[in-house]
Amino acid sequence: MQFQTFCDYEEASCSVLLAPFVTVREALQRVFSPERGTKGVTEHVARVDLAAVCMGAPQRGGRFPAKALLFAPRFAPEQTVIFSDKADGWITLTYALSREIGCDAWAFKVSRDSVEFPHFKYEFIVAGTTVRVVQLLSDGADWEYCERGAPVAGEDLQKLRRRPRSSRVSYDDVLAVATEQGLPLRDPGMWESELPGLYIEQVF
């Protein structure tokens, strides 16, 4: 299977920082500077290719170093996409960069019905702080639903009150919120770039 867009995966997470790629890269260097006491990352620049980061299911836990691709999407070149091989999309990196820059960010997670543990989430972050999150996930036996913050454009508020809980958020619901926020994750233009991307990997 060709992994060319976010929607080609059975399950995937991504974040979008509402800040230019150059600004994000400068912030990344500060976040992982030795003065901060962080372990740092290795970097290399190459053509944007999601499959170079994740082939198939994302990794859970911290068994292997996290990898991520940062790039300016052709559809919205003034923004920066983060695509990671971690199941949570390396959300701590998104928080850190949003806080460092003082910018807004969105985080999304989707999965197909065929996966063992379905998980759907959209999260709005302002300067490193979550101001809205809606999340639905299954542990295989039950469904857990979480909602915090004021509603955002694109949400179906009536659906979020439905029972059973498992019917409240779907793959399409997450993508609908993203599209309403100007982030059409189904559009190939969100996963292509006129410029090379930055590949990073944690140093263990």
N, CA, C and O of each residue as an XYZ file, in Angstrom:
816
protein
N       0.847     -1.207      0.000
C       0.000      0.000      0.000
C       0.877      1.249      0.000
O       1.925      1.287      0.645
N       0.433      2.265     -0.731
C       1.148      3.529     -0.781
C       0.645      4.449      0.332
O      -0.555      4.700      0.443
N       1.564      4.944      1.148
C       1.204      5.867      2.221
C       1.568      7.283      1.771
O       2.674      7.766      2.010
N       0.612      7.927      1.118
C       0.866      9.247      0.555
C       0.158     10.357      1.307
O       0.594     11.508      1.268
N      -0.937     10.025      1.997
C      -1.651     11.015      2.799
C      -2.008     10.394      4.147
O      -1.951      9.177      4.327
N      -2.369     11.241      5.065
C      -2.813     10.848      6.402
C      -3.912      9.792      6.339
O      -3.938      8.869      7.153
N      -4.815      9.928      5.375
C      -5.983      9.053      5.283
C      -5.676      7.695      4.675
O      -6.576      6.859      4.591
N      -4.448      7.439      4.247
C      -4.073      6.132      3.728
C      -3.777      5.131      4.836
O      -3.638      3.937      4.569
N      -3.680      5.603      6.074
C      -3.331      4.749      7.201
C      -4.582      4.206      7.892
O      -5.619      4.869      7.938
N      -4.465      2.987      8.428
C      -5.545      2.427      9.234
C      -5.738      3.249     10.507
O      -6.863      3.429     10.973
N      -4.644      3.741     11.061
C      -4.692      4.648     12.211
C      -3.505      5.591     12.105
O      -2.411      5.193     11.705
N      -3.735      6.842     12.467
C      -2.673      7.831     12.341
C      -2.986      9.052     13.192
O      -4.140      9.331     13.519
N      -1.927      9.767     13.540
C      -2.042     11.019     14.294
C      -1.196     12.072     13.603
O      -0.177     11.765     12.983
N      -1.629     13.307     13.718
C      -0.821     14.410     13.204
C      -1.162     15.674     13.977
O      -2.189     15.751     14.652
N      -0.294     16.653     13.867
C      -0.550     17.974     14.428
C      -0.266     19.009     13.355
O       0.512     18.771     12.430
N      -0.902     20.154     13.491
C      -0.631     21.283     12.603
C      -0.401     22.507     13.472
O      -1.289     22.939     14.207
N       0.799     23.058     13.381
C       1.133     24.295     14.076
C       0.811     25.467     13.159
O       1.228     25.480     12.001
N       0.079     26.440     13.662
C      -0.280     27.601     12.846
C       0.854     28.613     12.918
O       0.710     29.721     13.436
N       1.983     28.184     12.377
C       3.207     28.994     12.361
C       4.063     28.525     11.191
O       4.010     27.350     10.827
N       4.851     29.418     10.595
C       5.686     29.044      9.454
C       6.744     28.010      9.823
O       7.203     27.945     10.963
N       7.119     27.210      8.836
C       8.112     26.156      9.039
C       9.429     26.709      9.590
O      10.028     26.098     10.475
N       9.881     27.842      9.085
C      11.149     28.422      9.557
C      11.063     28.750     11.043
O      12.001     28.490     11.795
N       9.949     29.314     11.458
C       9.750     29.644     12.878
C       9.736     28.379     13.733
O      10.319     28.345     14.817
N       9.065     27.339     13.233
C       8.982     26.079     13.978
C      10.359     25.437     14.086
O      10.714     24.912     15.141
N      11.127     25.472     13.019
C      12.459     24.848     13.076
C      13.361     25.572     14.071
O      14.123     24.928     14.792
N      13.285     26.881     14.118
C      14.074     27.635     15.098
C      13.640     27.282     16.519
O      14.478     27.133     17.409
N      12.341     27.149     16.730
C      11.828     26.775     18.050
C      12.258     25.362     18.432
O      12.551     25.089     19.596
N      12.296     24.469     17.451
C      12.722     23.092     17.693
C      14.151     23.060     18.226
O      14.462     22.302     19.145
N      15.004     23.873     17.652
C      16.398     23.928     18.106
C      16.487     24.420     19.540
O      17.327     23.947     20.305
N      15.635     25.361     19.914
C      15.645     25.846     21.294
C      15.098     24.792     22.252
O      15.644     24.580     23.334
N      14.011     24.132     21.840
C      13.379     23.119     22.702
C      14.348     21.983     23.015
O      14.360     21.463     24.130
N      15.159     21.599     22.028
C      16.082     20.484     22.219
C      17.526     20.941     22.450
O      18.463     20.180     22.209
N      17.701     22.157     22.907
C      19.053     22.648     23.177
C      19.598     22.018     24.457
O      18.820     21.702     25.358
N      20.910     21.829     24.562
C      21.501     21.245     25.771
C      21.169     22.039     27.030
O      21.080     21.473     28.120
N      20.986     23.356     26.880
C      20.671     24.194     28.036
C      19.335     23.818     28.669
O      19.114     24.076     29.852
N      18.443     23.212     27.888
C      17.139     22.803     28.408
C      17.203     21.452     29.124
O      16.247     21.043     29.781
N      18.339     20.769     28.989
C      18.471     19.466     29.637
C      17.749     18.341     28.924
O      17.525     17.284     29.513
N      17.379     18.547     27.662
C      16.702     17.502     26.897
C      17.733     16.650     26.167
O      18.867     17.077     25.952
N      17.324     15.435     25.788
C      18.251     14.500     25.157
C      18.547     14.853     23.708
O      19.549     14.405     23.151
N      17.693     15.644     23.102
C      17.951     16.105     21.752
C      17.406     15.178     20.680
O      16.851     14.118     20.969
N      17.579     15.603     19.437
C      17.127     14.839     18.278
C      18.191     14.906     17.190
O      18.984     15.847     17.134
N      18.195     13.902     16.336
C      18.981     13.984     15.109
C      18.077     14.550     14.020
O      16.857     14.394     14.075
N      18.678     15.209     13.027
C      17.908     15.849     11.971
C      18.489     15.523     10.609
O      19.701     15.368     10.458
N      17.612     15.420      9.614
C      18.073     15.452      8.228
C      16.940     15.984      7.356
O      15.764     15.850      7.695
N      17.302     16.577      6.251
C      16.349     17.206      5.341
C      16.226     16.342      4.086
O      17.230     15.907      3.522
N      14.986     16.096      3.654
C      14.746     15.289      2.459
C      13.338     15.551      1.944
O      12.551     16.263      2.568
N      13.041     14.965      0.804
C      11.704     15.079      0.215
C      10.648     14.554      1.187
O      10.884     13.583      1.906
N       9.498     15.196      1.203
C       8.412     14.775      2.088
C       7.878     13.412      1.655
O       7.434     13.230      0.521
N       7.935     12.452      2.594
C       7.492     11.085      2.328
C       7.016     10.488      3.652
O       7.830     10.121      4.499
N       5.692     10.391      3.829
C       5.148      9.888      5.089
C       5.651      8.485      5.406
O       5.890      8.158      6.569
N       5.810      7.662      4.388
C       6.233      6.283      4.599
C       7.653      6.189      5.155
O       8.027      5.159      5.717
N       8.439      7.236      5.006
C       9.788      7.233      5.583
C       9.740      7.351      7.099
O      10.726      7.070      7.780
N       8.589      7.767      7.626
C       8.407      7.903      9.077
C       7.635      6.731      9.651
O       7.988      6.200     10.704
N       6.576      6.328      8.953
C       5.710      5.271      9.493
C       5.156      4.415      8.360
O       4.521      4.924      7.436
N       5.402      3.116      8.441
C       4.848      2.154      7.492
C       3.854      1.279      8.248
O       4.256      0.330      8.921
N       2.580      1.581      8.145
C       1.586      0.777      8.838
C       1.204      1.360     10.183
O       1.041      2.573     10.319
N       1.060      0.488     11.185
C       0.584      0.914     12.500
C       1.653      1.716     13.244
O       2.836      1.386     13.165
N       1.248      2.769     13.967
C       2.208      3.546     14.754
C       2.672      2.762     15.973
O       2.010      1.819     16.408
N       3.812      3.161     16.517
C       4.325      2.475     17.702
C       3.657      3.021     18.965
O       3.343      4.207     19.064
N       3.453      2.133     19.908
C       2.884      2.505     21.201
C       3.963      2.398     22.261
O       4.825      1.522     22.195
N       3.914      3.300     23.246
C       4.932      3.285     24.286
C       6.226      3.899     23.787
O       6.259      4.529     22.730
N       7.283      3.715     24.547
C       8.556      4.343     24.217
C       9.655      3.351     23.961
O      10.817      3.610     24.273
N       9.295      2.199     23.386
C      10.294      1.148     23.161
C      11.372      1.585     22.176
O      12.545      1.246     22.332
N      10.960      2.343     21.160
C      11.893      2.810     20.147
C      11.906      4.338     20.126
O      10.931      4.966     20.538
N      12.996      4.941     19.652
C      13.017      6.409     19.545
C      11.891      6.908     18.638
O      11.621      6.327     17.587
N      11.251      7.976     19.055
C      10.187      8.562     18.241
C      10.782      9.231     17.011
O      11.867      9.810     17.063
N      10.055      9.140     15.909
C      10.445      9.815     14.672
C       9.309     10.733     14.236
O       8.138     10.474     14.517
N       9.671     11.798     13.554
C       8.645     12.714     13.047
C       9.144     13.423     11.803
O      10.346     13.575     11.585
N       8.199     13.848     11.003
C       8.445     14.644      9.805
C       7.730     15.968      9.974
O       6.532     15.996     10.256
N       8.455     17.074      9.804
C       7.885     18.414      9.873
C       8.014     19.054      8.499
O       9.078     19.001      7.883
N       6.929     19.661      8.016
C       6.997     20.270      6.687
C       5.908     21.323      6.521
O       4.928     21.347      7.266
N       6.097     22.189      5.533
C       5.119     23.213      5.177
C       4.238     22.657      4.067
O       4.727     22.464      2.953
N       2.967     22.393      4.321
C       2.117     21.786      3.290
C       1.855     22.733      2.124
O       1.730     23.945      2.300
N       1.775     22.155      0.944
C       1.514     22.964     -0.249
C       0.190     23.705     -0.131
O       0.067     24.835     -0.604
N      -0.802     23.078      0.498
C      -2.122     23.693      0.642
C      -2.091     24.908      1.553
O      -2.832     25.867      1.336
N      -1.230     24.874      2.579
C      -1.158     25.958      3.564
C       0.305     26.185      3.938
O       0.722     25.804      5.031
N       1.087     26.795      3.057
C       2.539     26.900      3.266
C       2.955     27.751      4.456
O       4.120     27.731      4.855
N       2.008     28.505      5.033
C       2.340     29.322      6.198
C       2.163     28.532      7.499
O       2.347     29.076      8.588
N       1.809     27.261      7.382
C       1.631     26.398      8.547
C       2.639     25.261      8.514
O       3.352     25.080      7.527
N       2.695     24.489      9.607
C       3.657     23.386      9.702
C       2.962     22.131     10.201
O       2.348     22.129     11.268
N       3.063     21.065      9.420
C       2.514     19.767      9.799
C       3.575     18.963     10.539
O       4.750     18.981     10.171
N       3.151     18.255     11.591
C       4.000     17.277     12.262
C       3.340     15.915     12.097
O       2.214     15.705     12.546
N       4.046     14.992     11.450
C       3.562     13.621     11.288
C       4.563     12.699     11.954
O       5.745     12.702     11.610
N       4.088     11.905     12.913
C       4.988     11.085     13.722
C       4.626      9.616     13.644
O       3.519      9.255     13.245
N       5.586      8.761     14.036
C       5.325      7.323     14.102
C       4.766      6.912     15.455
O       4.493      5.730     15.663
N       4.588      7.846     16.380
C       4.048      7.518     17.696
C       2.519      7.495     17.664
O       1.888      8.260     16.935
N       1.941      6.609     18.460
C       0.481      6.470     18.479
C      -0.206      7.764     18.896
O      -1.311      8.055     18.439
N       0.442      8.544     19.764
C      -0.156      9.812     20.202
C       0.276     10.987     19.341
O      -0.029     12.138     19.654
N       0.995     10.696     18.245
C       1.435     11.765     17.353
C       2.569     12.601     17.917
O       2.837     13.698     17.426
N       3.253     12.079     18.968
C       4.304     12.834     19.670
C       3.716     14.169     20.136
O       4.254     15.240     19.853
N       2.605     14.070     20.853
C       1.851     15.252     21.252
C       2.665     16.159     22.164
O       2.461     17.373     22.156
N       3.584     15.600     22.952
C       4.399     16.451     23.823
C       5.261     17.405     23.003
O       5.554     18.517     23.441
N       5.668     16.966     21.809
C       6.441     17.851     20.933
C       5.571     19.007     20.453
O       6.024     20.151     20.398
N       4.335     18.710     20.109
C       3.404     19.766     19.685
C       3.187     20.772     20.800
O       3.230     21.979     20.563
N       2.952     20.286     22.024
C       2.780     21.192     23.159
C       4.011     22.087     23.324
O       3.892     23.302     23.482
N       5.183     21.472     23.284
C       6.426     22.218     23.523
C       6.646     23.295     22.464
O       7.023     24.419     22.793
N       6.414     22.960     21.203
C       6.624     23.939     20.134
C       5.575     25.036     20.171
O       5.897     26.206     19.962
N       4.323     24.676     20.436
C       3.266     25.680     20.557
C       3.572     26.649     21.693
O       3.368     27.856     21.566
N       4.067     26.103     22.809
C       4.412     26.947     23.962
C       5.604     27.842     23.639
O       5.606     29.027     23.974
N       6.604     27.279     22.996
C       7.823     28.023     22.682
C       7.539     29.190     21.729
O       8.076     30.285     21.896
N       6.693     28.940     20.737
C       6.381     29.970     19.736
C       5.273     30.898     20.221
O       5.231     32.074     19.860
N       4.371     30.353     21.048
C       3.183     31.099     21.461
C       2.105     31.050     20.401
O       1.311     31.982     20.272
N       2.072     29.962     19.636
C       1.124     29.856     18.522
C       0.013     28.860     18.829
O       0.100     28.081     19.778
N      -1.028     28.900     18.009
C      -2.097     27.916     18.081
C      -1.663     26.642     17.355
O      -0.791     26.667     16.486
N      -2.292     25.534     17.734
C      -2.008     24.263     17.078
C      -3.236     23.369     17.168
O      -4.080     23.531     18.050
N      -3.319     22.432     16.250
C      -4.363     21.406     16.262
C      -3.698     20.039     16.265
O      -2.662     19.840     15.632
N      -4.303     19.101     16.983
C      -3.842     17.718     16.969
C      -5.024     16.825     16.627
O      -6.132     17.030     17.123
N      -4.784     15.831     15.776
C      -5.851     14.939     15.324
C      -5.396     13.489     15.400
O      -4.232     13.179     15.145
N      -6.318     12.609     15.751
C      -6.070     11.171     15.704
C      -7.312     10.489     15.168
O      -8.430     10.777     15.594
N      -7.099      9.569     14.216
C      -8.207      8.816     13.636
C      -7.803      7.361     13.472
O      -6.618      7.028     13.448
N      -8.805      6.503     13.359
C      -8.543      5.098     13.062
C      -9.736      4.523     12.322
O     -10.857      5.015     12.449
N      -9.488      3.485     11.554
C     -10.557      2.787     10.848
C     -11.253      1.829     11.805
O     -10.710      1.474     12.851
N     -12.450      1.419     11.436
C     -13.214      0.499     12.277
C     -12.525     -0.849     12.427
O     -12.812     -1.595     13.363
N     -11.617     -1.162     11.508
C     -10.977     -2.472     11.501
C      -9.873     -2.627     12.547
O      -9.428     -3.747     12.797
N      -9.423     -1.540     13.161
C      -8.316     -1.660     14.107
C      -8.810     -2.207     15.444
O      -9.996     -2.123     15.765
N      -7.882     -2.765     16.215
C      -8.258     -3.426     17.463
C      -8.786     -2.448     18.507
O      -9.751     -2.736     19.215
N      -8.131     -1.273     18.591
C      -8.515     -0.294     19.599
C      -8.799      1.046     18.919
O      -7.902      1.887     18.852
N      -9.995      1.271     18.420
C     -10.319      2.532     17.730
C     -10.108      3.744     18.641
O     -10.331      3.683     19.850
N      -9.674      4.840     18.026
C      -9.354      6.049     18.786
C      -9.583      7.246     17.878
O      -9.053      7.305     16.768
N     -10.380      8.203     18.356
C     -10.684      9.412     17.594
C     -10.470     10.618     18.502
O     -10.927     10.634     19.645
N      -9.778     11.619     17.990
C      -9.520     12.793     18.830
C      -9.272     14.026     17.978
O      -8.639     13.947     16.926
N      -9.773     15.163     18.436
C      -9.306     16.451     17.929
C      -9.062     17.351     19.130
O      -9.799     17.313     20.116
N      -8.016     18.158     19.029
C      -7.567     18.961     20.168
C      -7.056     20.308     19.670
O      -6.251     20.377     18.741
N      -7.532     21.366     20.296
C      -7.082     22.711     19.964
C      -6.178     23.207     21.090
O      -6.542     23.152     22.265
N      -5.005     23.687     20.717
C      -3.961     24.061     21.668
C      -3.584     25.517     21.432
O      -3.401     25.936     20.289
N      -3.469     26.276     22.491
C      -3.065     27.680     22.402
C      -1.857     27.878     23.310
O      -1.944     27.705     24.526
N      -0.731     28.242     22.706
C       0.504     28.497     23.463
C       0.818     27.353     24.432
O       1.190     27.586     25.582
N       0.666     26.127     23.958
C       1.028     24.961     24.740
C      -0.028     24.441     25.677
O       0.201     23.444     26.362
N      -1.199     25.092     25.734
C      -2.271     24.688     26.643
C      -3.491     24.232     25.850
O      -3.921     24.909     24.916
N      -4.039     23.095     26.220
C      -5.241     22.581     25.570
C      -6.451     23.416     25.976
O      -6.734     23.567     27.164
N      -7.156     23.951     24.999
C      -8.360     24.729     25.290
C      -9.629     24.005     24.832
O     -10.734     24.356     25.244
N      -9.463     23.009     23.991
C     -10.610     22.182     23.592
C     -10.099     20.807     23.178
O      -9.170     20.701     22.377
N     -10.702     19.757     23.721
C     -10.374     18.401     23.301
C     -11.634     17.560     23.347
O     -12.421     17.636     24.291
N     -11.807     16.761     22.314
C     -12.869     15.757     22.266
C     -12.202     14.443     21.870
O     -11.491     14.373     20.867
N     -12.439     13.408     22.666
C     -11.744     12.145     22.441
C     -12.661     10.962     22.741
O     -13.385     10.953     23.737
N     -12.612      9.979     21.869
C     -13.349      8.737     22.052
C     -12.408      7.589     21.738
O     -11.796      7.559     20.670
N     -12.287      6.643     22.664
C     -11.390      5.515     22.430
C     -11.954      4.253     23.054
O     -12.763      4.300     23.981
N     -11.507      3.124     22.523
C     -11.949      1.829     23.015
C     -10.760      1.033     23.512
O      -9.691      1.054     22.902
N     -10.948      0.321     24.634
C      -9.911     -0.579     25.132
C     -10.200     -2.022     24.720
O      -9.566     -2.957     25.208
N     -11.158     -2.186     23.822
C     -11.526     -3.505     23.365
C     -12.761     -4.041     24.056
O     -13.456     -4.906     23.522
N     -13.034     -3.527     25.245
C     -14.204     -3.978     26.010
C     -15.219     -2.872     26.237
O     -16.421     -3.130     26.294
N     -14.742     -1.641     26.365
C     -15.622     -0.520     26.657
C     -15.122      0.711     25.917
O     -14.011      0.727     25.387
N     -15.956      1.734     25.888
C     -15.615      2.998     25.239
C     -15.459      4.093     26.289
O     -16.263      4.204     27.214
N     -14.419      4.890     26.130
C     -14.172      6.021     27.028
C     -14.304      7.312     26.239
O     -13.705      7.469     25.175
N     -15.095      8.234     26.771
C     -15.328      9.519     26.100
C     -14.864     10.655     26.995
O     -15.127     10.663     28.197
N     -14.167     11.620     26.391
C     -13.665     12.777     27.132
C     -13.941     14.030     26.324
O     -13.751     14.052     25.108
N     -14.393     15.073     27.008
C     -14.666     16.354     26.354
C     -14.354     17.477     27.329
O     -14.856     17.485     28.453
N     -13.528     18.422     26.903
C     -13.203     19.576     27.739
C     -13.114     20.827     26.872
O     -12.712     20.767     25.710
N     -13.496     21.961     27.456
C     -13.365     23.234     26.766
C     -14.598     23.621     25.980
O     -15.540     22.841     25.845
N     -14.578     24.844     25.461
C     -15.710     25.373     24.696
C     -15.734     24.781     23.288
O     -14.674     24.558     22.702
N     -16.917     24.522     22.735
C     -17.023     23.958     21.391
C     -16.350     24.832     20.336
O     -16.230     26.046     20.497
N     -15.913     24.186     19.248
C     -15.278     24.884     18.132
C     -16.106     24.654     16.873
O     -16.964     23.771     16.839
N     -15.850     25.436     15.861
C     -16.579     25.319     14.602
C     -16.371     23.929     14.000
O     -15.269     23.381     14.028
N     -17.452     23.376     13.458
C     -17.379     22.078     12.797
C     -17.859     20.926     13.641
O     -18.012     19.815     13.132
N     -18.103     21.155     14.919
C     -18.560     20.086     15.798
C     -20.064     19.850     15.641
O     -20.827     20.781     15.380
N     -20.472     18.601     15.803
C     -21.884     18.232     15.858
C     -22.226     18.038     17.333
O     -22.077     16.939     17.869
N     -22.683     19.101     17.988
C     -22.889     19.057     19.430
C     -23.988     18.085     19.843
O     -23.906     17.479     20.911
N     -25.013     17.931     19.010
C     -26.059     16.964     19.328
C     -25.506     15.541     19.322
O     -25.858     14.720     20.169
N     -24.644     15.268     18.363
C     -24.056     13.929     18.279
C     -23.170     13.639     19.483
O     -23.094     12.495     19.932
N     -22.495     14.665     20.014
C     -21.613     14.474     21.160
C     -22.382     14.120     22.435
O     -21.769     13.766     23.442
N     -23.709     14.209     22.406
C     -24.523     13.860     23.572
C     -25.208     12.500     23.409
O     -25.957     12.061     24.281
N     -24.940     11.852     22.294
C     -25.643     10.609     21.995
C     -25.260      9.474     22.951
O     -24.213      9.490     23.598
N     -26.144      8.512     23.004
C     -25.845      7.225     23.624
C     -26.161      6.146     22.591
O     -27.139      6.266     21.854
N     -25.346      5.099     22.531
C     -24.175      4.837     23.364
C     -23.012      5.767     23.044
O     -22.980      6.413     21.997
N     -22.066      5.819     23.962
C     -20.906      6.690     23.787
C     -20.145      6.392     22.500
O     -19.573      7.293     21.886
N     -20.141      5.139     22.101
C     -19.375      4.734     20.921
C     -19.835      5.424     19.642
O     -19.124      5.387     18.637
N     -21.012      6.056     19.658
C     -21.556      6.706     18.462
C     -21.260      8.201     18.417
O     -21.699      8.886     17.493
N     -20.525      8.716     19.398
C     -20.394     10.170     19.517
C     -19.380     10.801     18.563
O     -19.587     11.921     18.095
N     -18.297     10.100     18.273
C     -17.246     10.663     17.415
C     -16.798      9.593     16.429
O     -16.572      8.445     16.811
N     -16.672      9.970     15.170
C     -16.231      9.035     14.138
C     -15.029      9.603     13.381
O     -14.621     10.747     13.584
N     -14.489      8.781     12.520
C     -13.399      9.191     11.623
C     -13.803     10.453     10.857
O     -13.054     11.429     10.800
N     -14.996     10.413     10.273
C     -15.450     11.547      9.468
C     -15.680     12.796     10.314
O     -15.469     13.911      9.838
N     -16.108     12.621     11.558
C     -16.323     13.771     12.445
C     -15.014     14.515     12.699
O     -14.978     15.745     12.669
N     -13.947     13.768     12.947
C     -12.644     14.395     13.189
C     -12.202     15.170     11.955
O     -11.747     16.309     12.059
N     -12.337     14.550     10.791
C     -11.918     15.227      9.559
C     -12.806     16.422      9.240
O     -12.343     17.392      8.641
N     -14.083     16.364      9.635
C     -14.983     17.496      9.406
C     -14.553     18.706     10.226
O     -14.577     19.832      9.730
N     -14.160     18.480     11.479
C     -13.677     19.581     12.312
C     -12.400     20.159     11.715
O     -12.241     21.378     11.641
N     -11.490     19.286     11.290
C     -10.246     19.756     10.686
C     -10.530     20.612      9.454
O      -9.939     21.679      9.290
N     -11.422     20.152      8.596
C     -11.751     20.902      7.378
C     -12.362     22.248      7.703
O     -12.035     23.250      7.066
N     -13.254     22.285      8.694
C     -13.883     23.547      9.102
C     -12.847     24.535      9.621
O     -13.035     25.747      9.520
N     -11.766     24.022     10.170
C     -10.698     24.878     10.683
C      -9.663     25.227      9.603
O      -8.608     25.784      9.904
N      -9.976     24.895      8.348
C      -9.071     25.214      7.246
C      -7.953     24.220      7.060
O      -6.923     24.542      6.466
N      -8.146     22.991      7.571
C      -7.118     21.959      7.499
C      -7.722     20.702      6.865
O      -8.040     19.753      7.582
N      -7.885     20.675      5.554
C      -8.529     19.536      4.890
C      -7.591     18.333      4.808
O      -6.829     18.197      3.851
N      -7.650     17.477      5.799
C      -6.686     16.383      5.890
C      -6.840     15.348      4.784
O      -5.928     14.556      4.546
N      -7.977     15.347      4.111
C      -8.154     14.438      2.974
C      -7.494     14.971      1.706
O      -7.280     14.214      0.758
N      -7.178     16.227      1.676
C      -6.628     16.867      0.482
C      -5.150     16.493      0.325
O      -4.366     16.725      1.245
N      -4.753     15.921     -0.813
C      -3.335     15.595     -1.014
C      -2.415     16.798     -0.828
O      -1.240     16.642     -0.495
N      -2.959     18.010     -1.045
C      -2.150     19.215     -0.883
C      -1.692     19.458      0.540
O      -0.760     20.229      0.770
N      -2.349     18.796      1.518
C      -1.897     18.896      2.910
C      -0.704     17.993      3.184
O      -0.057     18.117      4.223
N      -0.407     17.082      2.254
C       0.649     16.088      2.483
C       1.742     16.162      1.432
O       2.562     15.254      1.296
N       1.737     17.259      0.694
C       2.790     17.556     -0.274
C       3.398     18.894      0.100
O       2.760     19.714      0.760
N       4.617     19.108     -0.319
C       5.288     20.369     -0.002
C       6.141     20.816     -1.169
O       6.717     19.996     -1.884
N       6.216     22.117     -1.357
C       7.103     22.677     -2.371
C       8.559     22.639     -1.910
O       9.478     22.802     -2.713
N       8.759     22.423     -0.611
C      10.095     22.438     -0.022
C      10.396     21.095      0.642
O       9.469     20.350      0.958
N      11.668     20.772      0.859
C      11.990     19.555      1.595
C      11.449     19.614      3.025
O      11.242     20.693      3.580
N      11.227     18.444      3.607
C      10.784     18.366      4.983
C      11.950     18.095      5.917
O      13.047     17.748      5.479
N      11.701     18.256      7.195
C      12.712     18.005      8.224
C      12.345     16.728      8.961
O      11.273     16.642      9.561
N      13.227     15.738      8.921
C      13.028     14.475      9.631
C      13.835     14.526     10.920
O      15.021     14.855     10.921
N      13.160     14.192     12.018
C      13.859     14.188     13.300
C      13.631     12.846     13.997
O      12.630     12.170     13.762
N      14.574     12.480     14.850
C      14.466     11.241     15.619
C      15.061     11.476     16.994
O      16.123     12.084     17.133
N      14.365     10.989     18.003
C      14.844     11.133     19.378
C      16.204     10.483     19.565
O      16.504      9.453     18.961
N      17.013     11.089     20.398
C      18.273     10.491     20.827
C      18.038      9.827     22.170
O      17.735     10.508     23.149
N      18.172      8.517     22.235
C      17.977      7.780     23.482
C      19.279      7.788     24.285
O      19.335      7.221     25.375
